[in-house]
Amino acid sequence: MAKGHILVLPFPAQGHVTPFMELSHRLVDHGFEVTFVNTEVHHSLVLGALQPAGGAAALGGGIHLASIPDGLYNDDDRKDLSKVTDACSRHMPGHLEALVTEMEAAGRPKVKWLVGDVVMSPCFEVARKLGIRVAAFWAASAACLAIMLNAPKLVEKGLVNDKGCVVRDETFQLAPGMPAFATSQMPWMDGTGTPVGQPAMFELVTRFMKLSSLAEVVVCNSFDEAEVGTFRLYPDILPIGPLFADREFKKPVGHFLPEDERCIKWLDAQPDRSVVYVAFGSMAIFDPRQFEELAQGLELTGRPFLWVVRPDFTPGLSQAWLAEFRQRVAGTGIIVSWCSQQQVLAHRAVACFVSHCGWNSTMEGVRNGVPFLCWPYFCDQFLDRAYITNVWRTGMAVSPDADGIVTKEELRSKVEQVLGDGEIKDRARIFMDASRRCIRGSGSSCKNFDKFVNLHLLSE
């Protein structure tokens, strides 16, 4: 008999759905029943990606998939964070309330808890109104949440204005042990000092303190040694990571695109620590010029590479050019549209990770001791780069030229520097060992997860 029914609600983006699905598998392992709520669009994508594995049944019996409308039109751009955030805040609380009512009318067990994304905190008030207890889960670094919780103070200090735009372009550090970084690279910005998702995103950020107070606990996908300064500043934020669905990486984690399984067989044929793995997550967009420089840079390294290129990664790219490139590097590199990144990073053949530094990717790389070459795109990725390059020292960063382009020569040079740096490799191994200690036995993340689970059991 299940210990209780938990509603799980991520923000509608791949980088949020993945850790929420990993957390859901852990909750099921502890005897809970989970209803995982995606928006209708992403629910369809997840089901489509699951088809080769047998559909929703591949998730196991404890996770039920459900969907609610996101409040957007069919042709709206769901990479427009302003539209998505605004729609989530205004429309999804009402749809969530209707879903809970429908489930209970259909005879499903009463929902005892909502495990909700902090970014979906407008839904917390609905949960409390329905008598559902709330736990908040933060999918990015704890440092990112700390900065967002301090957004009103940053406005008061005159670092940013009430729209989230830079007022004083300078470097600041929230607390000792946390990364120092530029005000032009706040977690709600695109890296140029311009807030993404204006005005909805920053308005939501400034309400985090109030809305997160509706939650009885806040957990995050991190670990003690990774963010010592942040957890000293915010001891009530409980790190329960690095999260993963299962040790064999076989359980689905809610991917929006089908995985290309050829890449694992290809990796099996490569020498140990030889492959450059390149992936930029689900949101990054490259223009054709930058795409070609990246492609030629990988070719210049002369090393085997595995490159994830989503179908929407580079609008306007010449398909003839891409076909010719694929043919030219066929003996060295492989390009796939999506993959099981956790399986890839755990593979013995991977030598380094050219990454956008999304937090899931960062934790997956750390957990497997893989050195990074950082190439952030927007939002919290610049903060994650600061951790990798300045705090942990487990990688380096690319440097764009005066036109903002990372040249093929820059990529080749930095790949060689990362692969040739013994200290980076040693530090990567140290952090791998630290992360794995946290998620084993009496490790700190295990203890925090037990606290989290026991809080849920108090409602039974």
Secondary structure in CASP SS format (residue, H / E / C, confidence):
PFRMAT SS
TARGET T0000
AUTHOR 0000-0000-0000
METHOD secondary structure of the structure
MODEL  1
M C 1.00
A C 1.00
K C 1.00
G C 1.00
H E 1.00
I E 1.00
L E 1.00
V E 1.00
L E 1.00
P C 1.00
F C 1.00
P C 1.00
A C 1.00
Q H 1.00
G H 1.00
H H 1.00
V H 1.00
T H 1.00
P H 1.00
F H 1.00
M H 1.00
E H 1.00
L H 1.00
S H 1.00
H H 1.00
R H 1.00
L H 1.00
V H 1.00
D H 1.00
H C 1.00
G C 1.00
F C 1.00
E E 1.00
V E 1.00
T E 1.00
F E 1.00
V E 1.00
N E 1.00
T E 1.00
E H 1.00
V H 1.00
H H 1.00
H H 1.00
S H 1.00
L H 1.00
V H 1.00
L H 1.00
G H 1.00
A H 1.00
L H 1.00
Q H 1.00
P H 1.00
A H 1.00
G C 1.00
G H 1.00
A H 1.00
A H 1.00
A H 1.00
L H 1.00
G C 1.00
G C 1.00
G C 1.00
I E 1.00
H E 1.00
L E 1.00
A E 1.00
S E 1.00
I E 1.00
P C 1.00
D C 1.00
G C 1.00
L C 1.00
Y C 1.00
N C 1.00
D C 1.00
D C 1.00
D C 1.00
R C 1.00
K C 1.00
D C 1.00
L H 1.00
S H 1.00
K H 1.00
V H 1.00
T H 1.00
D H 1.00
A H 1.00
C H 1.00
S H 1.00
R H 1.00
H H 1.00
M H 1.00
P H 1.00
G H 1.00
H H 1.00
L H 1.00
E H 1.00
A H 1.00
L H 1.00
V H 1.00
T H 1.00
E H 1.00
M H 1.00
E H 1.00
A H 1.00
A C 1.00
G C 1.00
R C 1.00
P C 1.00
K C 1.00
V E 1.00
K E 1.00
W E 1.00
L E 1.00
V E 1.00
G E 1.00
D E 1.00
V H 1.00
V H 1.00
M H 1.00
S C 1.00
P H 1.00
C H 1.00
F H 1.00
E H 1.00
V H 1.00
A H 1.00
R H 1.00
K H 1.00
L C 1.00
G C 1.00
I C 1.00
R E 1.00
V E 1.00
A E 1.00
A E 1.00
F E 1.00
W E 1.00
A C 1.00
A C 1.00
S C 1.00
A H 1.00
A H 1.00
C H 1.00
L H 1.00
A H 1.00
I H 1.00
M H 1.00
L H 1.00
N C 1.00
A H 1.00
P H 1.00
K H 1.00
L H 1.00
V H 1.00
E H 1.00
K C 1.00
G C 1.00
L C 1.00
V E 1.00
N C 1.00
D C 1.00
K C 1.00
G C 1.00
C C 1.00
V E 1.00
V C 1.00
R C 1.00
D C 1.00
E C 1.00
T E 1.00
F E 1.00
Q C 1.00
L C 1.00
A C 1.00
P C 1.00
G C 1.00
M C 1.00
P C 1.00
A C 1.00
F E 1.00
A E 1.00
T H 1.00
S H 1.00
Q H 1.00
M C 1.00
P C 1.00
W C 1.00
M E 1.00
D C 1.00
G C 1.00
T C 1.00
G C 1.00
T C 1.00
P E 1.00
V C 1.00
G C 1.00
Q C 1.00
P C 1.00
A H 1.00
M H 1.00
F H 1.00
E H 1.00
L H 1.00
V H 1.00
T H 1.00
R C 1.00
F H 1.00
M H 1.00
K H 1.00
L H 1.00
S H 1.00
S C 1.00
L C 1.00
A C 1.00
E C 1.00
V E 1.00
V E 1.00
V E 1.00
C E 1.00
N C 1.00
S C 1.00
F C 1.00
D H 1.00
E H 1.00
A H 1.00
E H 1.00
V H 1.00
G H 1.00
T H 1.00
F H 1.00
R H 1.00
L H 1.00
Y C 1.00
P C 1.00
D C 1.00
I E 1.00
L E 1.00
P E 1.00
I C 1.00
G C 1.00
P C 1.00
L C 1.00
F C 1.00
A C 1.00
D C 1.00
R C 1.00
E C 1.00
F C 1.00
K C 1.00
K C 1.00
P C 1.00
V C 1.00
G C 1.00
H C 1.00
F C 1.00
L C 1.00
P C 1.00
E C 1.00
D C 1.00
E C 1.00
R H 1.00
C H 1.00
I H 1.00
K H 1.00
W H 1.00
L H 1.00
D H 1.00
A C 1.00
Q C 1.00
P C 1.00
D C 1.00
R C 1.00
S C 1.00
V E 1.00
V E 1.00
Y E 1.00
V E 1.00
A E 1.00
F C 1.00
G C 1.00
S C 1.00
M C 1.00
A C 1.00
I C 1.00
F C 1.00
D C 1.00
P H 1.00
R H 1.00
Q H 1.00
F H 1.00
E H 1.00
E H 1.00
L H 1.00
A H 1.00
Q H 1.00
G H 1.00
L H 1.00
E H 1.00
L H 1.00
T H 1.00
G C 1.00
R C 1.00
P C 1.00
F E 1.00
L E 1.00
W E 1.00
V E 1.00
V C 1.00
R C 1.00
P C 1.00
D C 1.00
F C 1.00
T C 1.00
P C 1.00
G C 1.00
L C 1.00
S C 1.00
Q H 1.00
A H 1.00
W H 1.00
L H 1.00
A H 1.00
E H 1.00
F H 1.00
R H 1.00
Q H 1.00
R H 1.00
V C 1.00
A C 1.00
G C 1.00
T C 1.00
G E 1.00
I E 1.00
I E 1.00
V E 1.00
S C 1.00
W C 1.00
C C 1.00
S C 1.00
Q H 1.00
Q H 1.00
Q H 1.00
V H 1.00
L H 1.00
A C 1.00
H C 1.00
R C 1.00
A C 1.00
V E 1.00
A E 1.00
C E 1.00
F E 1.00
V E 1.00
S E 1.00
H C 1.00
C C 1.00
G C 1.00
W H 1.00
N H 1.00
S H 1.00
T H 1.00
M H 1.00
E H 1.00
G H 1.00
V H 1.00
R H 1.00
N C 1.00
G C 1.00
V C 1.00
P C 1.00
F E 1.00
L E 1.00
C E 1.00
W C 1.00
P C 1.00
Y C 1.00
F C 1.00
C C 1.00
D C 1.00
Q H 1.00
F H 1.00
L H 1.00
D H 1.00
R H 1.00
A H 1.00
Y H 1.00
I H 1.00
T H 1.00
N H 1.00
V H 1.00
W C 1.00
R C 1.00
T C 1.00
G E 1.00
M E 1.00
A E 1.00
V C 1.00
S C 1.00
P C 1.00
D C 1.00
A C 1.00
D C 1.00
G C 1.00
I C 1.00
V C 1.00
T C 1.00
K H 1.00
E H 1.00
E H 1.00
L H 1.00
R H 1.00
S H 1.00
K H 1.00
V H 1.00
E H 1.00
Q H 1.00
V H 1.00
L H 1.00
G H 1.00
D C 1.00
G H 1.00
E H 1.00
I H 1.00
K H 1.00
D H 1.00
R H 1.00
A H 1.00
R H 1.00
I H 1.00
F H 1.00
M H 1.00
D H 1.00
A H 1.00
S H 1.00
R H 1.00
R H 1.00
C H 1.00
I C 1.00
R C 1.00
G C 1.00
S C 1.00
G C 1.00
S H 1.00
S H 1.00
C H 1.00
K H 1.00
N H 1.00
F H 1.00
D H 1.00
K H 1.00
F H 1.00
V H 1.00
N H 1.00
L H 1.00
H H 1.00
L H 1.00
L C 1.00
S C 1.00
E C 1.00
END
